[in-house]
Each structure stands twice: as structure tokens, then as C-alpha cells.
Amino acid sequence: MTINILVLCTGNSARSILGEMLFNHLGKGRVRAYSAGSQPAGQVNPVALETLQKHGISCEGARSKSWDEFSANAVSPAPTFQFIFTVCGNAAKETCPVWPGHPATAHWGIDDPAHVEPIEARRAAFEKAYQSLKQRIEAFLALPLEGMSPDEACFAARRIHLGA
């Protein structure tokens, strides 16, 4: 069974896009990740795409989208998620929609690289966000997720974040 993961951030243009693409790349078919935002920016940050491409990760399908696409009230049937990760402080504090299947949730706060100036510093900030997410995602995917209860997986995800 494929594990469905949703990565949330307010704008869905940077950190959540990095998380979605990293989960799909590193998960090698074991997981299927999606991303969304409460207030989507409408376009993916070009430095997010540049960072992923630099590491040889496909950006196919990357787009900024609303979390409404995946809520229980979505027009089209949404995947049932086993896990939801918030990767920015704002999304973690917002009231989230009702998700089909009542997935386990965890917060992995990553500093926002999107508005760092000048551009060289922004690229460095995106690289730092990429490496932080990669470290957490690799550790999470190393867990025996298929045999863990949602509470166990949630606790492990929180421990991973605290240890990062």
C-alpha cells in the first residue's frame, strides 16, 4: 500500500514544494506526497525549482495550490492521507480543514527562504531548507511506517524534528 503524505505551508511556493518533491523522490514509490497551502501564492518560487533541479530531483507537477483541493469538501475525490506535515509556523497555527481519513499530523518548522535578499543569500537559504527537509524525510522514511500506529509515527516524526 502506498503511503499518502500532504505537506502544508501557507503559500505553497517554497518549503512545502521542496517537501513534496523530496518525499516523492526519496520515497521511491513507497510514498506519494502532495503539497498545498492555506493561501497559495499561485506560482512556485523559481529558486525552489532551481534548488531541486540542482540536486537532480524532478519538479514535474510542481504547482502552488490550495489545501481545499484535498479537504473532505473537495470537488474531486482527494487521496486519503496517512500523514500531514506542516513546514511553516503559520500553517501549524491555522485551523485546518477536515481531512479524509483523519491522518496523523506533525510540525517540522523550517525557516522561510522565499524572501531572503540578496539573491545569493536566498539561494543559500533554499539550500539550507532543502538540506533540513532532506534530513528529516530520510529519517522518517527509514521508519517501519507500515507497521506503526498513527500515534507512534507522529511521535517519531516529532522526535526527528527535535533531533534535527
C-alpha positions in Angstrom: 0.0 0.0 0.0 1.3 3.4 -0.9 1.5 5.9 2.0 -0.1 9.3 1.1 1.5 12.4 2.6 0.5 16.0 2.5 3.0 18.8 3.1 1.4 22.1 4.1 2.7 25.7 4.2 0.8 28.9 3.9 1.9 29.9 0.3 2.7 26.5 -1.1 5.5 28.0 -3.2 8.8 27.0 -1.4 9.1 24.8 1.6 6.1 22.6 1.0 7.1 22.2 -2.6 10.6 21.1 -1.5 9.0 18.6 0.9 6.6 17.2 -1.7 9.3 16.6 -4.3 11.8 15.2 -1.7 9.2 12.8 -0.3 8.3 11.6 -3.8 12.0 11.3 -4.9 13.3 9.6 -1.7 10.2 7.5 -1.2 10.8 5.7 -4.4 7.1 4.7 -4.8 6.6 3.7 -1.2 5.0 7.1 -0.6 3.1 9.6 -2.7 3.4 13.1 -1.5 1.3 16.2 -2.3 1.6 19.8 -1.1 -0.8 22.6 -0.6 -1.3 25.9 1.1 -3.9 27.8 3.0 -3.2 30.9 0.9 -1.4 29.7 -2.1 0.9 32.1 -3.9 -0.2 30.9 -7.3 3.2 30.1 -8.5 6.2 28.1 -7.3 9.2 30.1 -6.3 11.8 29.8 -9.1 14.6 29.3 -6.5 12.7 26.3 -5.1 12.7 24.7 -8.6 16.4 25.7 -9.2 17.3 24.0 -5.9 15.5 20.8 -6.6 17.0 20.6 -10.2 20.5 21.3 -8.8 20.1 18.0 -6.8 18.7 16.1 -9.7 15.1 16.0 -8.4 12.2 16.1 -10.8 9.9 19.1 -10.5 7.3 17.6 -12.7 3.8 18.5 -11.5 5.0 21.2 -9.1 2.4 23.9 -8.7 1.1 26.2 -6.0 -2.4 25.0 -4.9 -4.9 25.4 -2.2 -5.4 22.9 0.5 -9.1 23.0 -0.4 -8.2 20.5 -3.2 -7.5 17.9 -0.6 -10.1 18.6 2.1 -13.1 16.4 2.8 -15.2 19.0 0.9 -13.1 18.9 -2.2 -15.0 18.9 -5.6 -12.8 16.0 -6.8 -12.2 12.9 -4.6 -9.0 13.6 -2.7 -6.5 10.9 -1.6 -6.7 9.6 1.9 -3.6 10.8 3.7 -1.9 8.8 6.4 0.4 11.8 7.3 0.3 15.6 7.1 3.3 17.7 7.8 3.2 21.5 8.3 6.6 23.1 7.5 6.0 26.7 8.4 4.8 28.4 11.6 1.8 30.0 10.1 0.2 26.8 8.7 0.8 25.0 12.0 -1.2 27.6 13.8 -4.1 27.8 11.3 -7.4 25.9 11.7 -7.0 23.2 9.1 -9.8 21.7 7.0 -11.2 18.2 7.9 -9.0 15.7 6.1 -10.5 12.4 4.8 -9.2 9.5 7.0 -8.1 11.7 9.9 -4.3 11.5 9.2 -1.5 11.8 11.8 0.0 15.3 11.8 3.4 16.7 12.8 5.0 20.1 12.5 8.5 20.5 11.1 9.2 24.2 11.2 11.7 25.3 8.5 12.8 28.9 8.1 11.2 30.6 5.1 13.8 31.1 2.4 11.5 32.8 -0.1 12.1 36.5 0.8 15.8 36.4 1.8 17.8 39.1 0.0 20.1 39.4 -1.9 19.5 36.5 -4.4 22.8 34.7 -3.4 21.6 34.7 0.2 18.2 33.4 -0.9 19.8 30.5 -2.8 21.8 29.7 0.3 18.6 29.8 2.4 16.8 27.5 0.0 19.8 25.1 0.1 19.6 25.1 3.9 15.8 24.5 3.8 16.4 21.7 1.3 19.0 20.0 3.5 16.9 20.3 6.6 13.9 18.7 4.9 16.0 16.0 3.3 17.5 15.0 6.7 14.0 14.8 8.3 12.4 13.0 5.3 15.2 10.4 5.1 14.9 9.7 8.8 11.1 9.5 8.6 11.2 7.1 5.6 13.7 4.9 7.4 11.0 4.1 10.0 8.8 0.9 9.6 5.8 3.2 8.8 3.6 0.3 7.6 3.8 -1.4 11.0 3.4 1.7 13.1 0.3 3.2 14.6 -0.5 6.8 13.6 0.4 7.9 17.2 3.7 6.1 17.1 4.6 7.6 13.7 3.5 11.1 14.9 5.7 10.8 18.0 8.6 9.6 15.8 8.2 12.5 13.4 8.2 15.0 16.3 11.4 13.3 17.7 13.0 13.6 14.2 12.3 17.3 14.1 13.6 17.9 17.6 16.8 15.9 16.8 17.4 17.8 13.6 
